[in-house]
């Protein structure tokens, strides 16, 4: 599974606020999200005013069921105090555990290994996959080469770089470049995705290995996505109720695009042409059900964030914040802590230390009350 949150960030250059989507749980089997994380592009954002690149500093939980690993990145440079970070990490862990089937809830998931730096966490992930230091160095060199093309000042320099590095513009290079495009698409930055796509096409046509490499990559990726969508449709058909389908939608939201519904429509047409009206009607009903549940999921996600923001405002404006927290303890969840963290970070960047400290105190009180409640629910 992967989860996303919408937070407000403050541009360090011009001070403009921007609403951005951040992803805080990374499934190691989701290659697109995983690659974006490993290349420090997972939560890349741009200021809506001056286009400055901004990367929010938030805790991120990474897990891989196949390799039985669970890691969490909790960087000390975050403006969140330790107790708030711990609460967010615990919340992320709970979200993951509760979303998994009972037979997949292994002990390592309950206590993910914690890392203070991105570099050490990446090393641990790659080591768990048997990726050598030599291969990591090669990937870093490819990333640097991509940067060379992205920063070419003019067309003449761009073409000169193609000629100079032609032998290095191979399958691995275009695989990494393609992951940049996917990352931009995933974060909703369509303009950057289109720019990168056009640049990739230009590089492919102008280099000796590019067109073959891109064709192989696109075919491989299309096949992988199509296979995942086929599996998802089968799981949707086998689901016993809407609760199971809702979980499938939450876990595979990125697959529910136009091509997925094209797949369902093709299955309906196939059944109708074969004279299997029962299957065709079942699939039509399933398609309508998925469309409805997808819309409901989007509403719930938005509502959860709005609820967290409203509760945060109530607490902040109250003369007795601890009483408001006690009264609304059930609403102190992951969304609330992300709203709190975003506001603390904004206050710190604006030099408002006293408000930031007051909000940190709110987080500490919330954590303490949640911890008091845990034994009663055990």
N, C-alpha and C positions, 0 to 999 in steps of 0.2 A: 504494500500500500504506500501511498504518498499523500501528504496533507499539505494544504496551502492556506495561508492566512493573508489577509489584506491589512497592511499597516501604513501609517503615514510617516514618511522620513523627511528630514530637513537637509537641504543641499548645503554642504559646507562652504560652497563658493558664494552663492547669491542669497542663501537663506530661504529659498522658496520651498514650500511643502509639496510633496508629491505622494499620492496614494499608489502603492506598489504591492504586487503579490509576491510573497516569499514562501518557499517550500522548506518545511522543517523536519520531515521524515523522508529518508531516502531508502528505497528498496534496492539492494545491490543487484537484483536480477532485472531491474529496469535499466537497460543499458543507456538510454537517452539521459535520464535523470542522473544516473551514476557518473557518466562521462562529464556532464556539466558540473557536477560537484567536484570531481577530481581535478578539473581544470579551472576551478575557482570562478565558474561562470553561472553557478546555479541560481543565485539571487541577484544577478547583475541588474541594475536599473539605471535610468538616466533622468536627470532633472528635467522637468517639463519646460523649464524656462531657458536655462543656459546649456543644457545637454551634457552637463558634467556627469561622468560615470560614478555611481554610488553603489556600494555593496553593504547592506545592513548587517550588523554584527549580532547574530542571534544563535542560540543553541541549536544544533542539528543532530538528529538521531539517525544513524546509519545501521542497517541490519541486512544480513544475508542468510536466509534460511538454509540454503544449500551448503554453505561453508560453516554454518553455525557460529556466526560472529555478530556481535552487536557493539557498536562504538558510539560515543556521543562527544561532540565537539562543544566545549563550553569555554570559549576564549576569555581570558582575564581582561582583555582590553575593552570588553563590552561595558557599557555604562550601567548594566544591571548589577546590583549587589549580590553577594553569594547566595543569600537565602532565596531571592527571587529567581536566580538562575537554577538553583536546586529544585524549586517548585516547578519551573518550566520543564526541566529534564524529567522530573517525576510524572508530570502531566503527559509529556510525549510518550514516555514508557507505558503509561496506563492506556493511552489511546491505541498504541500498537498492540499491546497484549489483549485488550478487549476486542480488537477487531479480528484477531486470529482465531481459527478453530481450536478447540481445546487440545487436540493432539499435537498442535504445533507450538504450544506455549511452553517452550523449554526454559530451563533455569537460567541460561546465559542471557536471555532476553530481559529478565527481571533486574539484572545488575549489569548494564552495559559498561564496558571499559571506557573510562573518561580520559579525554585528551585536552590539554590546554592550548595546543597549537595545531593549526591545519596541517603543517608539514609532517608532524609525528603521526597524526591520524591517517594521512594518506599512505605513509610508509607501512603502517600496520595493515591497511586494506590490501595494498599491493602484495605484501609479504604473505598474506593469507591466501592469495591467488597464485603464489609462486612466481611472481613477476620480478625479474632480476633488476639490480641497479643499472645494468647496462641497457636494458630495455627502457627503463625510466628515463635514462639520459637521452636515448633516441627520441622519445616522445617530447621531451623538453626542447630538443633541437628542432623538431617539426613545429612546435608551437611558436618558437622564435622565428622560424621561417615564415609562418603565416603572418606574424606581426610585421615582418619586413614588407610583405605585399600590402597589408592594410595601411601601412604608413608611407607608401610610395607617394611622393609629392606630385608626380605628373605621369602621363602615359608613357613618355620616353623612358623614365626610370623604371616604370612597371615592366615594360617590355625587356629592358636590359636585365632586370632581375630574373625574368623568366628564362632568358638565354643562359644566364650565369648559373642558375640552380636547376636547370631542366632535369638532370638525372635524379634530383632529390624530390621532384614532383611526382611521386609514385602513389601506389594504393594507400599506404599508411598516411601519407600527407593528406590526401583527399578524404580519407576516413575521418581524420581529426577535423579537417575543415568542415565537413558535413555535420559533425557534432556541434560545431559553433552555430550553424544554421538552426539545428534542432533546439538548441538552448534558447536562441532568440524567439523562436516560435512558441516555446513552452512558457516563456515569461510574457508573452503577448506583445513583444516588440516587433511588430510586422514590418516596420520600415527597415530595421536592421536586418531582419531575416531576408527581405527582398534584396537588399544591397549585397549581402553575403552570397546569396544565391546567384545573383548576376555576376559577381566577382568569380565565383567558383566556375561558372560556365565559361567565362573569359579565359581563366587559367586552363581549363580542360581543353578548349579549342586551340590554345596557343602553345601547349606543351606536348611532348612526344608521347607521354604515357597517360595523359589526362582523360581523354574521352573513353578509353577502355576502362580505366579505373572507376570513373564516375558511373558508367553503365553497370559495372559489376556491383558497385555499392548500392545504387538505386534499386537494382533487382533484388539484392540481398535484403535490403531494408523493407521493401514493399512486401516481399515474401514473409519476413518476420512479423510485420504488422498484420498482414492478412491472416497469418496463422493464429496470432493472438486474438484477433477479432473472431475468427471461426471458433476458437476455444471458448471465448466469452459468450458467444451466442448459444453454444451448446450448454454452457453452465446456466445461462438464463432460462433455457428450455427445461433444464432439470431441476431448477429451483422450486422448492415446494410452496413458497409463499412470497409475499412482497418484502418481508423482512430480509430474506436471503438475497433477493434481487437488489434491494437498497444497499446491502453490503457490497455486492458485486459492482454496483455503480460507483460507490465511494472508492473502491480499490482500483477501478479501471476507467475512471472518468475520462482520461485522455484518449481512450480508444473509441469513445462514443461520438465520433465525428460523422461527417457526411458519408464517408466510405463505409462505415459500419451499417448505416441504415440502407445504403445501396445494396450491401450484402444481404440484409434481411429481405429487401424487396426482390432480389434475384432468387432467393430461396422460395419466396411466395409464388413467383412466376413459374419457377421450375415445378413446384408441386401442382399448380393449376394446370400446366400443360400436360402433366402426367395423369391428370384426372383425379388427383388426391385432394379433393375439396376439404376434407377434414384437416389435413396438415396445413393447407393454405389458410384456412380460417383461423386455425390456432396461431399461426405465425403473424397474421394480421392483428389479432388480439394482443399478442405478445409485443409487437412493435408499438402499438398504442400505449400499452402498459409501460414500456421502457421510456417512451417519450414523456409520459406523465411523471414517472418516478425521477427521471433526470431533472425535469423542471422543479420538482419538489426538493430534490437534493440541493439544487442551486439556491432555492429560496431559503432552505434551512441553514445553509452555509452563510449566506448573507445575514440572516436573522441572528445567528449565533454571534457574529461579530458585532452587530448593532446592539445586541443585548449586553455584550461585554463592555462596549463603549458607554452605554447608558448607566450601567452599574458603576463603572469607574467614575463617571461624572457625579453620581449620587454620593459616592464615598468622599470624593474630593471636596464637594460643596458642603458636606455635613460638618456640624460642630462636634459630632460624636461618631467619627468614622468607624471605630471598632464595633459600635452597636449596629451600624448599617451592614458591616461585613458579617457579623454574627447572624443577622436576620436574613441575609442573602447568601449564606455559605454554599448552598447548592449551585449558585451561579458563578462561584469562583472556580473557573476552569481554564483550559488552555487559551481560549479566546481572550479572557479577562487579563491573563498575565502578559499576553502579547500586546494588548492595548496599553497596559501599564508600562511595559518595557519600552515601547515606542515613545511614550510621553516622557519617560525619564531620560531617554537618549536625546530627545529634542530639547529638553530643558538644559541638559549638560552642554550641548553644543551652542546654546544661546547664552551660556554663562549664568544661568539661573540656578545656582547651587542650592539655595534654600528650598525652592519648590521641588527640586530633584530629590533632596534628602527627605522631604515630607512624603513624596510618593514612594520612596524606598521604604519608609516606615510603614506605609500602607501595605506594601508587599510583605514585609516581615510579619505584620499582624495577621495577614491572611494566611501565610504559611503556618504560623504558630497555631491558629485556630483549626486549620485543616489537619495538622498533626495531632491535635487534641482529639479530633473527631475519629481518627483512624482506628484506634483500639475498639471503639464502640461498634464499628462496622466490620471488624475482623471476624 
